[in-house]
Amino acid sequence: MTIGPKKKISKTQGNTRHATRQRLNLVRMSDSYRVSKCQNCGATKLSHHVCPVCGYYKRKQVITIKSKSKDKVIDA
């Protein structure tokens, strides 16, 4: 014998429940991932990771970053 839902849940109520869960997950993730400022350009980056903006790690350039405008290339 299966018991189904007693009443229909409205779209608003369901979306609110999902949005709350998503917001709580984002807060929990932001607490677990530590961010710091890049020593070269000052952008926000994950700690112990290469800066995605300039390609530097511990004040040494380790990757090449190409900009979307194609006129600026930072070589490694």
C-alpha positions in Angstrom: 0.0 0.0 0.0 1.6 3.3 -1.1 0.6 6.6 0.4 0.9 9.6 -1.9 1.1 13.3 -1.2 -1.9 14.6 0.7 -2.0 18.0 -1.0 -0.4 19.7 -4.0 2.6 21.9 -3.1 2.4 25.2 -5.0 5.3 26.3 -7.2 6.1 29.2 -4.9 6.4 27.0 -1.8 8.6 24.5 -3.6 10.8 27.1 -5.1 11.2 28.9 -1.8 12.3 25.6 -0.2 14.8 25.0 -2.9 16.2 28.5 -2.8 16.6 28.3 1.0 18.6 25.1 0.7 20.8 26.6 -2.1 21.5 29.7 0.0 22.4 27.7 3.0 24.8 25.5 0.9 26.5 28.6 -0.5 27.0 30.0 3.0 28.4 26.7 4.2 30.8 26.5 1.2 32.0 30.1 1.7 32.9 29.2 5.3 34.9 26.1 4.2 36.9 27.7 1.4 39.4 30.3 2.5 40.1 33.2 0.2 43.0 35.7 0.2 44.3 38.6 -1.8 46.8 38.1 -4.6 50.1 39.6 -3.7 50.7 40.7 -7.3 47.4 42.2 -8.5 45.2 42.3 -5.3 42.4 40.2 -6.8 40.5 37.7 -4.6 41.8 34.1 -5.0 41.6 30.8 -3.2 44.4 30.3 -0.7 47.3 28.2 -1.9 46.1 28.4 -5.6 47.4 30.3 -8.6 45.7 33.6 -9.2 43.2 33.3 -12.0 43.6 37.0 -13.0 47.3 37.4 -13.3 48.7 33.8 -13.2 51.1 34.4 -10.2 51.7 32.1 -7.3 54.0 33.2 -4.4 55.2 36.2 -6.4 56.3 34.1 -9.4 54.4 33.8 -12.7 53.5 30.2 -13.3 50.8 30.3 -16.0 50.1 32.4 -19.1 46.9 34.4 -19.0 45.3 35.6 -22.3 42.7 38.3 -22.2 39.5 38.3 -24.2 40.5 41.4 -26.2 43.6 39.5 -27.6 45.8 42.6 -27.4 47.2 41.8 -23.9 49.0 38.6 -23.1 50.8 37.8 -19.9 53.6 35.4 -20.5 54.8 32.8 -18.0 
